[in-house]
Amino acid sequence: MQKIGKDNMTSGSISQGKADFLCYDSIIVEIKAATFIHNDNKRQTINYLNAVNKPVGLLINFGEASLKWKRFINSKALPSA
């Protein structure tokens, strides 16, 4: 697992911020500690996922009463069957 920033995002351009982690060279992990998962958080994760052309993104929120997570799939980055 590695922390990624703009230097690692060679497939696209992200004007603000950075994704929190890249796991197994294919999973973008975005960590939050908010009272709920907002649509802006979902859009941010999708943008990161598309920018680095990785197949899976996870948005994990530790700020709610119990852990909440959302998985995103980038079908353009999946290997052809």
LOROTOR-780442 format. One record per residue (C-alpha): x, y, z; residue number from 0. Coordinates in Angstrom, 3 decimals. Layout:
<pts>
- X; Y; Z; NUM
...
</pts>
This chain:
<pts>
- 0.000; 0.000; 0.000; 0
- 1.331; 3.411; -0.858; 1
- 0.129; 6.936; -0.364; 2
- -0.388; 8.614; -3.721; 3
- -0.380; 12.201; -4.845; 4
- -0.299; 14.146; -8.087; 5
- 3.123; 12.731; -9.032; 6
- 1.594; 9.251; -9.224; 7
- -1.413; 10.333; -11.263; 8
- 0.148; 10.178; -14.705; 9
- -2.967; 9.066; -16.590; 10
- -4.895; 12.227; -15.788; 11
- -4.858; 15.570; -14.107; 12
- -6.352; 16.389; -10.752; 13
- -6.466; 20.075; -9.967; 14
- -7.035; 19.765; -6.226; 15
- -6.140; 17.273; -3.531; 16
- -4.923; 13.712; -3.729; 17
- -6.214; 10.224; -3.121; 18
- -5.244; 8.747; 0.240; 19
- -3.891; 5.323; -0.754; 20
- -3.209; 3.057; -3.699; 21
- -3.385; -0.630; -2.748; 22
- -2.083; -3.528; -4.851; 23
- -1.494; -1.074; -7.699; 24
- -5.193; -1.239; -8.562; 25
- -7.387; 0.002; -5.688; 26
- -7.811; 3.690; -4.845; 27
- -8.733; 4.142; -1.168; 28
- -10.211; 7.420; 0.023; 29
- -10.578; 7.796; 3.816; 30
- -13.052; 10.191; 5.459; 31
- -14.114; 11.037; 9.010; 32
- -17.381; 12.862; 8.323; 33
- -20.850; 12.613; 9.841; 34
- -22.047; 11.045; 6.548; 35
- -20.774; 10.218; 3.057; 36
- -21.634; 13.255; 0.953; 37
- -22.135; 13.141; -2.828; 38
- -19.051; 15.368; -3.179; 39
- -16.996; 12.599; -1.538; 40
- -18.370; 10.094; -4.039; 41
- -17.586; 12.375; -6.990; 42
- -14.073; 12.980; -5.664; 43
- -13.397; 9.240; -5.414; 44
- -14.741; 8.642; -8.929; 45
- -12.574; 11.465; -10.292; 46
- -9.448; 10.021; -8.651; 47
- -10.330; 6.570; -9.978; 48
- -10.708; 7.838; -13.528; 49
- -7.631; 10.084; -13.350; 50
- -5.278; 7.214; -12.517; 51
- -7.241; 4.651; -14.588; 52
- -7.539; 2.074; -11.810; 53
- -10.362; -0.502; -11.738; 54
- -11.590; -0.178; -8.125; 55
- -12.108; 2.666; -5.680; 56
- -13.149; 2.474; -2.032; 57
- -14.582; 5.366; -0.066; 58
- -14.386; 4.577; 3.657; 59
- -15.971; 6.796; 6.312; 60
- -15.047; 6.358; 9.974; 61
- -17.049; 9.383; 11.175; 62
- -20.504; 7.821; 11.389; 63
- -21.868; 5.748; 14.258; 64
- -20.512; 2.663; 12.480; 65
- -18.053; 2.303; 9.611; 66
- -19.607; 3.012; 6.207; 67
- -18.008; 2.253; 2.853; 68
- -18.825; 2.486; -0.826; 69
- -17.133; 0.630; -3.687; 70
- -16.726; 2.146; -7.150; 71
- -15.884; 0.234; -10.337; 72
- -14.130; 1.859; -13.306; 73
- -15.237; -0.400; -16.166; 74
- -12.849; 1.360; -18.569; 75
- -9.887; 0.161; -16.498; 76
- -10.989; -3.486; -16.154; 77
- -9.031; -6.059; -18.146; 78
- -10.790; -7.399; -21.241; 79
- -12.405; -10.793; -20.834; 80
</pts>
